[in-house]
Amino acid sequence: MQGSRQHRVVIVGGGFAGLNAARGLGGAPVDVTLVDRRNFHLFQPLLYQVATGGLSPADLCAPLREVLKKQANTTVLLSEVSGFGLSGRRVVTDHGELPYDTLIVAAGARHHYFGKPWERLAPGLKDVEDATEIRSRILSAFERAELIDDADERRRLLTFVLVGAGPTGVELAGAIGELARHTLRREFRRFSPAEARVLLIEGADRVLPPYLPELSSKAKRSLERLGVEVMLETLVERVDDGEVTLRSGDELSRVPCGTVLWAAGVQASPLARMLAEAAGLEPDRAGRIRAASDLTVPGHPEVLVLGDMVYLEDLAGKPLPGIAPVAMQQGRYAARFVRRRLAGKPTGDFHYVDKGSLAVIGRAAAVADLGFVRFSGYFAWLLWLFIHILYLVGFSNRALVLFQWAYSYLTRGRGARIIANASVGPPPDS
Amino acid sequence: MQGSRQHRVVIVGGGFAGLNAARGLGGAPVDVTLVDRRNFHLFQPLLYQVATGGLSPADLCAPLREVLKKQANTTVLLSEVSGFGLSGRRVVTDHGELPYDTLIVAAGARHHYFGKPWERLAPGLKDVEDATEIRSRILSAFERAELIDDADERRRLLTFVLVGAGPTGVELAGAIGELARHTLRREFRRFSPAEARVLLIEGADRVLPPYLPELSSKAKRSLERLGVEVMLETLVERVDDGEVTLRSGDELSRVPCGTVLWAAGVQASPLARMLAEAAGLEPDRAGRIRAASDLTVPGHPEVLVLGDMVYLEDLAGKPLPGIAPVAMQQGRYAARFVRRRLAGKPTGDFHYVDKGSLAVIGRAAAVADLGFVRFSGYFAWLLWLFIHILYLVGFSNRALVLFQWAYSYLTRGRGARIIANASVGPPPDS
């Protein structure tokens, strides 16, 4: 556009939004730079399978370079973004500044503890390290139970508390239930893994609160069939080492437990706040930027913000959920936006197309896993499986995941059961 | 045997030796306890594939509990052994003492730096954490090269030095050569990954020194075809941050490099020294115990020591190598030894049956990987593949590894390219 130099697009983040934006710009008359602090795209919706030993991290990771290697106009840089110079149109990274003509920011979200210092005691599930850490905690709890004689202590170790019954909490609870009741059966000599208690804590009056009530009750029944105790209208008052305090109405109860996992809320990446400050805006409570209806940052038509970092409402005034389909559609929209603007065509607004709640039934059914197979939810589960595998980025991963799934479906086994590092921690008595 | 109580066998270590001993005692009239500080058996011979992004750690790990779950007489404990009380017949662990009637110790080996403080600068490849650390270092070197303009610094980053041309060094060198020349081709925009230099340093006058000279020269030619520079009769004089100093004869040369990997020697687990001290013996230079010809510890017929912890010679007076087939045969022998002694039968000596050097050709040929396909070594490579996959412990892993191999054979891709943790380290200039 400007004389001989190509229009430069910098994309921050290689998640669903950023990667789809980058792919959408393949072959466009622009110079694309994708910056991420990780060298891979992560398929987050299946991360709970890594956390429970069903899949390996690499099954869900596609190297960004490999995905984008055929796009000659695209450079991938592995670096951390530390600031935005909006007036000079530069992104500051750990390895120097990147000038841009159009900036697309899609750095995602992390867990939200609402100001409480619970991150170490109750890890959440957002990236590969979270997943392997959670996997180690879950498996170590069973291992430690085999090492002791004290029945109370064993009961504590085998109590798993999941905070938040959104999709991640529901999937994790179901997978831990399956692990305890089926996978680990007959593997211990001093106790039965089926003694494990899995508590799913939810503040609302049903699981999967954003979905249809029928789906919520189906999901709840499926979870209970796997032995999960679903506690609705219950809040977590405190998290301590070895114990959580729950509140139902005015009643407080203390539950000794070995593992607490957090799935109760997310907060936009700190880059959202940096970008908001650079643009003179105030982020919302979850740290997100209120973008214009074309995903641009108000006052900065050359900056788009996508995915979990953005707060946007649909035409009915309902906020868009922080899920992969929204991010992917926004990424594709951003690429089209750049192409059309460069061609001098109108860009139009972003509209999320909800492909229906079938996938959602599927996800709830997949939580039910094999327990759900015997009735109608089976086909929803198959559909969920199909959709998830379809969207796995690399072919190799897709076939691998399908294979592992078929195998664990047939045997109820979980192969990826590695406890990281050399020990289960200090002896319980010390 | 002694009244109503079962004979108690404690096995320390779930590697090739320990796991084979445990399996061999399935159904025997004994009470078996297998103690390991990890919850899985690791198929070490393929670990270089994890270090170079070809396989995931879990592909090579079989949960010990799962492998042994059908043996009702066997308990698996995840704990670290910290001592041996031979007179009281007890093993001291982090979670209490384990009494035994027969003790089998097979805790393996670690790298040997011959007293030099090089472990951090030049990691070796023995366990899963080593492999993921090495994978991160190799991939990060390429990532950092994409972030800089300085040609000398890039040349340094892209220089990989492998110390020791035994099987591990040869396999790693070949895999890095393959990665640079084939897998990463077209993935970078500012340099060609084929610029990478891979130096394989060996003190002896040929690679794979314990094998037949014809095999050594075939392996060397295969490596050179992948661009590996093989430096024979060369010693590492110093390892510094960003540089190694090499000695050939009287000549010293300094080589700036980004990654140094250690495959020059192993040393028995510290448990060997503990056991030797408890038995009043002196370990050899590599920390191994000189066992009797029936693998018992001299003076302690109730204690057997197996695998990389033991120094043993064959009938010709040649020391047995520290390889998986030796360890597996010793494990099976130990189980038979226990069964026969309990039955009052003669136990006999351990004899290693060398199944021939075909697998060794295969291993060298597999180093050559796809470059070797075009001539006679191909069938050796297939045989090597077949044998390695055959010995992978779990069925699921076996099929998974075969699948991944077929996939990377066809595409030259490597899917498991995860750089651990969030960054490639500080910017090169800082």
HADDOCK unambig.tbl for C-alpha pairs under 7 A between the chains (distance, minus, plus):
assign (segid A and resid 37 and name CA) (segid B and resid 422 and name CA) 5.95 0.50 0.50
assign (segid A and resid 37 and name CA) (segid B and resid 423 and name CA) 5.72 0.50 0.50
assign (segid A and resid 38 and name CA) (segid B and resid 422 and name CA) 5.95 0.50 0.50
assign (segid A and resid 38 and name CA) (segid B and resid 423 and name CA) 6.65 0.50 0.50
assign (segid A and resid 39 and name CA) (segid B and resid 418 and name CA) 6.88 0.50 0.50
assign (segid A and resid 39 and name CA) (segid B and resid 419 and name CA) 6.54 0.50 0.50
assign (segid A and resid 40 and name CA) (segid B and resid 418 and name CA) 6.83 0.50 0.50
assign (segid A and resid 56 and name CA) (segid B and resid 56 and name CA) 6.71 0.50 0.50
assign (segid A and resid 56 and name CA) (segid B and resid 58 and name CA) 6.40 0.50 0.50
assign (segid A and resid 58 and name CA) (segid B and resid 56 and name CA) 6.38 0.50 0.50
assign (segid A and resid 58 and name CA) (segid B and resid 415 and name CA) 6.94 0.50 0.50
assign (segid A and resid 58 and name CA) (segid B and resid 416 and name CA) 4.87 0.50 0.50
assign (segid A and resid 58 and name CA) (segid B and resid 418 and name CA) 6.77 0.50 0.50
assign (segid A and resid 63 and name CA) (segid B and resid 417 and name CA) 6.34 0.50 0.50
assign (segid A and resid 65 and name CA) (segid B and resid 187 and name CA) 5.43 0.50 0.50
assign (segid A and resid 66 and name CA) (segid B and resid 187 and name CA) 6.34 0.50 0.50
assign (segid A and resid 69 and name CA) (segid B and resid 186 and name CA) 6.09 0.50 0.50
assign (segid A and resid 69 and name CA) (segid B and resid 187 and name CA) 4.93 0.50 0.50
assign (segid A and resid 75 and name CA) (segid B and resid 189 and name CA) 6.23 0.50 0.50
assign (segid A and resid 77 and name CA) (segid B and resid 147 and name CA) 6.84 0.50 0.50
assign (segid A and resid 78 and name CA) (segid B and resid 143 and name CA) 6.34 0.50 0.50
assign (segid A and resid 79 and name CA) (segid B and resid 423 and name CA) 6.82 0.50 0.50
assign (segid A and resid 94 and name CA) (segid B and resid 427 and name CA) 6.24 0.50 0.50
assign (segid A and resid 95 and name CA) (segid B and resid 147 and name CA) 6.78 0.50 0.50
assign (segid A and resid 95 and name CA) (segid B and resid 427 and name CA) 5.56 0.50 0.50
assign (segid A and resid 143 and name CA) (segid B and resid 78 and name CA) 6.37 0.50 0.50
assign (segid A and resid 147 and name CA) (segid B and resid 77 and name CA) 6.85 0.50 0.50
assign (segid A and resid 147 and name CA) (segid B and resid 95 and name CA) 6.80 0.50 0.50
assign (segid A and resid 186 and name CA) (segid B and resid 69 and name CA) 6.09 0.50 0.50
assign (segid A and resid 187 and name CA) (segid B and resid 65 and name CA) 5.41 0.50 0.50
assign (segid A and resid 187 and name CA) (segid B and resid 66 and name CA) 6.31 0.50 0.50
assign (segid A and resid 187 and name CA) (segid B and resid 69 and name CA) 4.92 0.50 0.50
assign (segid A and resid 189 and name CA) (segid B and resid 75 and name CA) 6.24 0.50 0.50
assign (segid A and resid 415 and name CA) (segid B and resid 58 and name CA) 6.97 0.50 0.50
assign (segid A and resid 416 and name CA) (segid B and resid 58 and name CA) 4.89 0.50 0.50
assign (segid A and resid 417 and name CA) (segid B and resid 63 and name CA) 6.33 0.50 0.50
assign (segid A and resid 418 and name CA) (segid B and resid 39 and name CA) 6.86 0.50 0.50
assign (segid A and resid 418 and name CA) (segid B and resid 40 and name CA) 6.80 0.50 0.50
assign (segid A and resid 418 and name CA) (segid B and resid 58 and name CA) 6.77 0.50 0.50
assign (segid A and resid 419 and name CA) (segid B and resid 39 and name CA) 6.53 0.50 0.50
assign (segid A and resid 422 and name CA) (segid B and resid 37 and name CA) 5.96 0.50 0.50
assign (segid A and resid 422 and name CA) (segid B and resid 38 and name CA) 5.98 0.50 0.50
assign (segid A and resid 423 and name CA) (segid B and resid 37 and name CA) 5.71 0.50 0.50
assign (segid A and resid 423 and name CA) (segid B and resid 38 and name CA) 6.63 0.50 0.50
assign (segid A and resid 423 and name CA) (segid B and resid 79 and name CA) 6.81 0.50 0.50
assign (segid A and resid 427 and name CA) (segid B and resid 94 and name CA) 6.23 0.50 0.50
assign (segid A and resid 427 and name CA) (segid B and resid 95 and name CA) 5.54 0.50 0.50
